[in-house]
Amino acid sequence: MFDTDSEILDIVDEKDLVVGSATRKTIHENHLIHRAVHVFVFNPNGRIFVQKRSAHKDRYPLKVDSSAAGHVDPGETYLEAAKRELREELSISRELTEILRVPPSPDTGYEHVVLFQACTDEEPVLNLEEAIGGWFLTPDQLSYAMKTSPNDFVPAFILLWDKYQGRADEGRDTASP
């Protein structure tokens, strides 16, 4: 298995400007601001794919997470990172749409997070080093599970899902007569 502790990542400031670099372990231990992406993958029926993280993950092992997620490598754009994570974790290559950006906070693990979305009829093929399982849920099923069992989920995923749902609610409100 790949040693992620020694992986080098950019350290960024509140404005998302690179101010240095360090190992992933150092960044996480010292709550340094860095970059990450999450991807929500939907099937044509509107169900979202969620994954259960591997027991070997250094943060939030065995918790339910976004369809795909990961750090942005030095010199990589958020979009490039999202496409890479989608291929690495689910063996899916799809066009991605940027949905929203979230500033760093304890809930994001001190990450600037960019959320992307994809729709596909491809069946995800899990990378078992990343996740031990995954399944499709309706948005209502996911919201209910997060509300009733929040400790089963990665905190950043809950935050992103809430913001995503809020944007959907705003869209319905403005579209309503």
C-alpha positions as CSV (number, residue, x, y, z in Angstrom):
1,M,0.0,0.0,0.0
2,F,1.1,3.5,-0.8
3,D,2.5,5.5,2.2
4,T,0.4,8.7,2.1
5,D,2.2,10.2,5.2
6,S,5.2,11.2,3.1
7,E,3.1,12.6,0.2
8,I,4.0,16.2,-0.4
9,L,1.2,18.8,-0.6
10,D,1.0,22.5,-1.1
11,I,0.3,24.6,2.0
12,V,-2.0,27.5,1.1
13,D,-3.3,30.6,2.9
14,E,-6.9,31.8,3.5
15,K,-7.0,33.2,-0.1
16,D,-5.8,29.8,-1.5
17,L,-2.4,31.1,-2.5
18,V,0.5,28.7,-2.1
19,V,2.8,29.6,0.8
20,G,4.9,26.4,1.0
21,S,4.8,22.7,1.0
22,A,5.0,19.8,3.6
23,T,4.2,16.2,4.0
24,R,0.6,15.2,4.3
25,K,1.3,14.0,7.8
26,T,2.8,17.3,8.9
27,I,-0.1,19.2,7.3
28,H,-2.7,17.2,9.0
29,E,-1.0,17.1,12.4
30,N,-0.5,20.9,12.4
31,H,-3.9,21.8,10.9
32,L,-2.2,23.6,8.0
33,I,-4.5,24.9,5.2
34,H,-4.3,22.8,2.0
35,R,-6.5,21.9,-1.0
36,A,-8.9,19.0,-1.7
37,V,-11.7,18.0,-4.1
38,H,-14.9,16.1,-3.7
39,V,-17.0,14.6,-6.5
40,F,-20.6,13.7,-6.3
41,V,-21.5,11.0,-8.9
42,F,-25.1,10.6,-9.7
43,N,-26.7,7.9,-11.9
44,P,-29.4,8.8,-14.5
45,N,-32.1,8.0,-11.8
46,G,-30.8,10.8,-9.6
47,R,-29.1,8.5,-7.0
48,I,-25.8,9.5,-5.6
49,F,-22.9,7.1,-5.1
50,V,-21.3,7.0,-1.7
51,Q,-18.3,5.0,-0.6
52,K,-17.2,3.6,2.8
53,R,-13.6,4.5,3.3
54,S,-11.0,1.8,3.8
55,A,-9.9,0.8,7.3
56,H,-6.3,1.9,6.2
57,K,-7.2,5.5,5.7
58,D,-5.3,7.9,8.1
59,R,-8.4,10.1,8.6
60,Y,-12.0,8.9,9.1
61,P,-11.4,5.2,8.4
62,L,-14.6,3.2,7.8
63,K,-16.7,6.4,7.5
64,V,-19.1,7.1,4.6
65,D,-17.8,9.7,2.2
66,S,-18.4,11.4,-1.1
67,S,-18.3,9.4,-4.3
68,A,-14.6,10.4,-4.7
69,A,-12.4,12.8,-2.8
70,G,-8.8,13.6,-2.3
71,H,-6.0,16.2,-2.1
72,V,-4.9,18.4,-4.9
73,D,-1.3,17.6,-5.8
74,P,1.3,20.4,-6.2
75,G,0.9,22.1,-9.6
76,E,-2.4,20.4,-10.2
77,T,-5.7,22.3,-10.7
78,Y,-8.8,21.4,-8.7
79,L,-10.4,20.1,-11.9
80,E,-7.4,17.9,-12.7
81,A,-7.4,16.6,-9.2
82,A,-11.1,15.8,-9.3
83,K,-10.7,13.9,-12.6
84,R,-7.7,12.0,-11.2
85,E,-9.5,11.0,-8.0
86,L,-12.6,9.9,-9.9
87,R,-10.4,7.6,-12.1
88,E,-8.3,6.3,-9.2
89,E,-11.2,5.6,-6.8
90,L,-14.0,4.6,-9.1
91,S,-12.5,3.9,-12.5
92,I,-14.8,6.5,-14.1
93,S,-13.8,9.2,-16.6
94,R,-16.5,11.8,-17.0
95,E,-17.0,15.5,-17.7
96,L,-17.2,17.3,-14.3
97,T,-19.2,20.4,-13.4
98,E,-17.9,22.6,-10.6
99,I,-20.7,23.1,-8.1
100,L,-19.3,25.1,-5.2
101,R,-16.3,26.1,-3.1
102,V,-16.0,25.9,0.6
103,P,-13.3,27.7,2.7
104,P,-11.1,25.9,5.1
105,S,-12.5,25.1,8.6
106,P,-12.2,22.3,11.2
107,D,-15.2,20.5,9.4
108,T,-13.2,20.4,6.1
109,G,-10.0,19.4,7.8
110,Y,-8.6,22.8,7.1
111,E,-9.0,22.3,3.4
112,H,-10.1,24.6,0.7
113,V,-12.6,22.3,-1.0
114,V,-14.0,22.4,-4.5
115,L,-17.1,20.2,-5.1
116,F,-17.7,18.8,-8.6
117,Q,-20.6,16.7,-9.9
118,A,-20.9,14.1,-12.6
119,C,-23.7,11.9,-14.0
120,T,-23.0,8.5,-15.4
121,D,-24.6,5.2,-16.1
122,E,-21.3,3.4,-15.6
123,E,-21.1,1.2,-12.6
124,P,-18.3,2.4,-10.2
125,V,-15.3,0.0,-9.8
126,L,-13.9,0.6,-6.3
127,N,-10.2,0.8,-5.6
128,L,-10.1,-1.4,-2.5
129,E,-7.1,0.6,-1.1
130,E,-9.5,3.6,-1.0
131,A,-12.9,2.1,-0.1
132,I,-14.3,-1.1,1.1
133,G,-17.8,-0.6,-0.3
134,G,-20.1,1.7,-2.0
135,W,-23.7,2.1,-3.0
136,F,-26.2,4.4,-4.6
137,L,-28.8,6.3,-2.5
138,T,-31.6,8.7,-3.2
139,P,-31.0,12.2,-2.0
140,D,-33.7,11.7,0.7
141,Q,-32.1,8.4,1.9
142,L,-28.7,10.1,2.2
143,S,-30.1,13.1,4.0
144,Y,-32.0,10.9,6.4
145,A,-28.9,8.7,7.1
146,M,-26.8,11.8,7.8
147,K,-29.4,13.2,10.1
148,T,-29.9,10.0,12.1
149,S,-26.3,8.7,12.1
150,P,-24.0,11.7,11.6
151,N,-21.0,9.9,13.2
152,D,-21.1,7.3,10.3
153,F,-20.0,10.1,7.9
154,V,-16.9,12.2,7.1
155,P,-17.7,15.7,8.5
156,A,-16.7,17.4,5.2
157,F,-19.1,15.2,3.3
158,I,-22.0,16.3,5.6
159,L,-21.0,19.9,5.2
160,L,-20.8,19.6,1.4
161,W,-24.1,17.7,1.2
162,D,-25.9,20.3,3.3
163,K,-24.5,23.1,1.1
164,Y,-25.4,21.2,-2.1
165,Q,-28.9,20.6,-0.9
166,G,-29.2,24.2,0.1
167,R,-28.3,25.3,-3.5
168,A,-30.9,22.8,-4.8
169,D,-33.5,24.3,-2.4
170,E,-32.7,27.8,-3.6
171,G,-33.1,26.7,-7.2
172,R,-36.5,25.3,-6.5
173,D,-37.6,28.5,-4.6
174,T,-36.5,30.7,-7.4
175,A,-38.1,28.5,-10.0
176,S,-41.4,28.3,-8.1
177,P,-44.2,30.7,-9.3
